[in-house]
Amino acid sequence: MPNIPADTPCKLTIGNEDYDVTVIAFDDNNLTIEAKDELPYTIAEAKLENGTTVLLELLIKRIESNSTKANPAGQRMMHAFNEEIQVVDSNDAIPFDKNLDVAQIDAIASAVCNNMTFIWGPPGTGKTTVISHVISELLSRERSVLLVSHTNSAVNGAIEKIDQKYYSEHWEPENEQYPILRLGVGGRELESRLQIETQIKVASHDLMLEKEQLETEFDDDLEIIPVLMTTAELSETSKVFANKLNVKVDRINMGKYPQIKCNIGNDGEKIYHLPFDQQYYKTKIDKHRGEKYAWTVQEAEEAGFRRAYRWSDN
């Protein structure tokens, strides 16, 4: 059996039934697949197919199933064709690896020099290698990149290639924090420099050094006075505590403003909330839905709102 990469979509035939499956793992003695539909409890004989024909069949099914669905993300991407935004000038020189073929070089140049590029190819054609070169070029130009996929193994494979290329060609440890970060549970252990725990430790160390430097720059005789800014009148006890703690109190007079929240529920019911009602601070007012702030209870009730009931959890 030929080696089949993880995440390869295949067609599994059992008797007269075909099933869409995905390869999860493959080694010398075992093949692990994932099926969307439930497979028979016992299987005497089965045939597993992959290749261009299977991929095209799956693509046609996906297009047909999504043809009538809204696709806001796709619409946003299509609008990008009308925007005159380029990552780099198309005349900039891009150094290409001598091991890349013509199709890969064209794909990298298109991705780096254009707003949008779609790259398609069956498993094993070097898409991950292309992705690693594209992202490495973007990082070298101080661009930010978000890499996402529907499987962990795809992200891990791309991250590892990007890491190897960037680390060997561009990384200078004494300069800054490592710019590549793997978020989420990856399924297998990656280089420690890619893990968020390591980067947090590095960032914390840098912040501590910065803190120590700032502390040495301050005059030892500099007096720092804490200030409490409030809209409420403090009680006498609070004033005594503030004085003992050497806290300066600044009271801000915000003036008069409507405080009664007139909210419309999902069922259309109109309810008003007074300050200190149970749901007052959780209630958000959206004026586009006809909600408002009222000065008085009379104003709220004349607008058709009722007082909120006291909420209790049974």
C-alpha positions in Angstrom: 0.0 0.0 0.0 1.4 3.4 -0.9 2.0 5.9 1.9 -1.0 8.2 2.3 -0.4 11.5 4.1 -2.6 12.4 7.1 -5.8 14.5 6.3 -6.0 12.9 2.8 -9.7 12.6 1.8 -10.5 9.2 0.3 -13.5 7.1 -0.9 -14.1 3.8 1.0 -16.2 1.2 -0.9 -17.8 -1.5 1.1 -20.0 -3.8 -1.0 -22.2 -1.4 -3.0 -21.9 1.5 -0.7 -19.4 4.4 -0.9 -18.3 6.4 2.2 -16.4 9.7 2.3 -13.5 9.2 4.8 -10.3 11.0 5.8 -6.9 9.4 6.7 -5.9 10.2 10.3 -2.7 8.2 10.5 -0.7 5.7 8.5 2.2 3.4 9.3 3.6 0.1 8.1 1.0 -2.0 9.8 -2.0 0.2 10.5 -4.3 2.7 8.7 -6.6 4.9 10.8 -9.5 6.6 9.0 -12.3 8.9 10.0 -15.8 8.5 8.5 -18.6 11.1 8.5 -21.3 8.3 8.3 -21.5 5.2 10.5 -19.7 2.2 8.9 -21.0 -1.4 9.0 -20.3 -3.2 12.3 -18.3 -5.9 10.4 -16.4 -5.5 7.2 -15.2 -8.5 5.2 -13.7 -6.6 2.3 -13.3 -2.9 1.5 -11.6 -0.8 -1.2 -9.9 2.6 -0.3 -9.4 5.1 -3.2 -7.7 8.4 -3.3 -6.4 10.5 -6.2 -7.5 13.4 -8.5 -10.8 11.7 -9.4 -11.8 11.3 -5.8 -10.8 14.9 -4.9 -12.8 16.3 -7.8 -15.9 14.3 -6.8 -15.6 15.6 -3.2 -15.1 19.1 -4.5 -18.2 18.9 -6.7 -20.3 17.6 -3.7 -19.0 20.4 -1.5 -19.8 23.1 -4.2 -23.3 21.6 -4.7 -24.1 21.4 -1.0 -22.9 25.0 -0.4 -24.3 26.6 -3.5 -27.5 27.9 -1.9 -25.9 28.9 1.5 -24.9 32.4 2.5 -21.1 32.9 2.4 -20.3 36.3 4.0 -16.6 35.3 4.4 -16.4 34.5 0.7 -18.1 37.8 -0.2 -15.5 39.7 2.0 -12.7 37.9 0.2 -14.1 38.7 -3.3 -14.3 42.4 -2.4 -10.6 42.3 -1.7 -10.0 42.1 -5.5 -11.2 45.6 -5.8 -8.9 47.0 -3.1 -5.5 48.3 -4.1 -3.5 46.7 -1.3 -0.2 44.8 -1.9 2.0 43.2 0.7 5.1 43.9 -1.3 5.8 45.5 -4.7 5.8 42.9 -7.5 9.1 44.2 -8.6 10.8 43.3 -5.3 13.3 40.4 -5.6 12.1 37.2 -3.9 14.9 34.6 -3.2 13.6 31.2 -4.3 14.9 27.8 -3.1 16.6 25.9 -5.9 14.5 22.8 -4.9 11.2 24.5 -5.8 9.5 23.7 -9.1 8.0 26.3 -11.5 4.5 25.9 -10.2 5.6 26.4 -6.6 7.6 29.5 -7.5 4.6 31.0 -9.3 2.4 30.2 -6.3 4.8 31.9 -3.8 5.3 35.0 -6.0 1.5 35.3 -6.4 0.8 34.9 -2.7 3.5 37.5 -1.7 2.7 40.1 -4.4 -1.1 40.0 -4.6 -4.1 40.6 -2.4 -5.4 37.1 -2.7 -4.2 33.8 -4.1 -5.9 30.4 -4.2 -3.5 27.4 -4.3 -5.0 24.0 -5.1 -3.2 20.7 -5.4 -3.7 17.0 -4.4 -1.9 15.6 -1.3 1.9 15.3 -1.7 2.3 18.1 -4.3 4.2 20.5 -1.9 1.4 22.9 -0.7 2.9 22.9 2.8 6.3 23.8 1.4 4.8 26.7 -0.5 3.0 27.9 2.6 6.2 27.8 4.6 8.0 29.9 2.0 5.1 32.4 1.7 4.9 32.9 5.5 8.7 33.1 5.8 8.8 35.9 3.2 6.0 37.8 4.9 7.7 37.5 8.3 10.9 38.8 6.9 9.0 41.8 5.8 7.5 42.3 9.3 4.0 41.3 8.3 1.7 39.4 10.7 0.2 36.1 9.6 -2.6 33.9 10.9 -2.5 30.3 9.8 -5.7 28.2 10.3 -6.8 24.7 9.2 -9.6 22.3 10.0 -7.1 19.7 11.4 -4.2 19.9 13.9 -1.9 17.8 11.8 -2.1 20.3 8.9 -1.3 23.2 11.2 1.5 21.3 12.8 3.1 20.3 9.5 3.0 23.8 8.2 4.3 25.3 11.5 7.2 22.9 11.6 8.3 23.8 8.1 7.9 27.5 8.7 9.8 27.2 11.9 12.7 25.3 10.3 13.0 27.8 7.5 12.7 31.0 9.5 14.9 29.8 12.4 17.7 28.8 10.0 17.5 31.9 7.8 16.3 34.9 9.8 16.3 34.3 13.5 18.8 36.1 15.7 18.1 35.1 19.4 19.6 38.3 20.9 17.2 40.6 19.1 13.6 39.9 20.1 11.0 37.4 21.1 10.4 34.5 18.7 7.7 35.6 16.2 6.1 32.2 15.5 3.5 30.9 18.0 1.4 27.7 18.0 -1.9 28.2 19.8 -4.2 25.4 20.8 -3.6 21.7 21.6 -1.4 20.5 18.8 -1.7 16.8 19.2 2.1 16.3 19.3 5.1 18.1 20.9 6.6 20.9 18.9 9.8 22.9 19.5 9.6 24.7 22.8 10.2 28.1 21.1 6.8 27.6 19.4 4.8 27.0 22.6 3.0 29.8 24.4 4.4 28.8 27.8 7.9 29.4 26.6 7.0 32.7 25.0 5.3 33.9 28.2 8.4 33.1 30.2 10.6 35.1 27.7 8.1 38.0 27.7 7.9 38.0 31.5 11.7 38.0 31.8 11.9 41.0 29.3 9.2 42.9 31.3 11.1 42.3 34.6 14.3 43.7 33.0 12.3 46.7 31.8 10.8 47.2 35.2 14.2 47.1 36.9 15.5 49.6 34.4 12.6 52.0 35.0 13.0 51.7 38.7 16.7 52.7 38.5 15.7 55.8 36.4 13.3 57.1 39.0 14.5 59.5 41.7 14.4 57.9 45.1 12.8 61.0 46.5 9.9 61.1 44.0 6.6 61.0 45.8 3.7 59.1 44.2 0.2 59.9 45.5 -2.6 57.5 44.7 -5.9 59.2 43.5 -9.4 57.8 43.8 -11.8 59.4 41.2 -15.5 58.8 42.0 -18.9 60.1 41.2 -20.3 59.2 44.7 -20.0 61.1 47.9 -17.8 59.2 50.3 -19.0 58.4 53.8 -17.1 59.8 56.7 -15.5 56.4 57.5 -14.3 56.2 53.9 -12.8 59.6 54.1 -10.9 58.7 57.2 -9.5 55.5 55.5 -8.5 57.5 52.5 -6.7 60.0 54.6 -4.9 57.3 56.6 -3.8 55.6 53.4 -2.8 59.0 51.9 -5.2 58.6 49.0 -6.4 61.8 47.3 -10.1 61.7 46.6 -11.5 63.6 43.5 -15.2 63.6 43.2 -16.6 64.1 39.7 -20.0 65.7 39.2 -21.5 64.1 36.2 -24.7 66.2 36.3 -28.2 64.9 35.6 -28.9 62.3 33.1 -31.6 59.7 32.5 -31.0 56.5 34.4 -34.1 54.3 33.8 -33.3 51.6 31.2 -36.2 50.8 28.8 -35.4 47.4 27.2 -37.2 45.3 24.6 -36.9 41.6 25.1 -36.5 39.0 22.4 -40.2 38.3 22.5 -41.0 42.0 22.0 -42.0 42.7 25.6 -41.1 46.2 26.8 -39.6 46.4 30.3 -37.9 49.1 32.3 -35.2 48.7 34.9 -34.5 51.1 37.8 -31.0 51.5 39.2 -30.2 48.6 41.6 -32.8 46.3 40.0 -31.4 42.8 39.7 -30.9 43.0 35.9 -30.1 46.7 35.6 -26.3 46.5 35.1 -26.6 43.5 32.8 -29.2 45.3 30.6 -27.7 46.9 27.5 -29.6 49.6 25.6 -29.8 49.5 21.8 -31.4 52.6 20.4 -31.7 51.0 16.9 -34.3 48.5 18.4 -36.4 51.3 19.9 -34.8 51.0 23.4 -34.1 54.1 25.4 -33.2 55.8 28.7 -36.0 57.5 30.5 -35.9 60.3 33.0 -39.0 59.2 35.0 -41.1 56.1 35.6 -44.1 58.0 34.1 -42.1 58.6 30.9 -41.2 54.9 30.7 -44.8 53.7 31.3 -46.3 56.2 28.9 -43.9 54.7 26.3 -45.4 51.3 26.9 -42.7 49.8 29.2 -43.6 47.9 32.4 -41.5 47.5 35.6 -39.2 44.5 35.6 -40.3 41.6 37.8 -38.0 40.5 40.6 -36.0 37.6 39.3 -35.7 34.4 41.3 -33.9 31.2 40.5 -36.0 28.1 41.3 
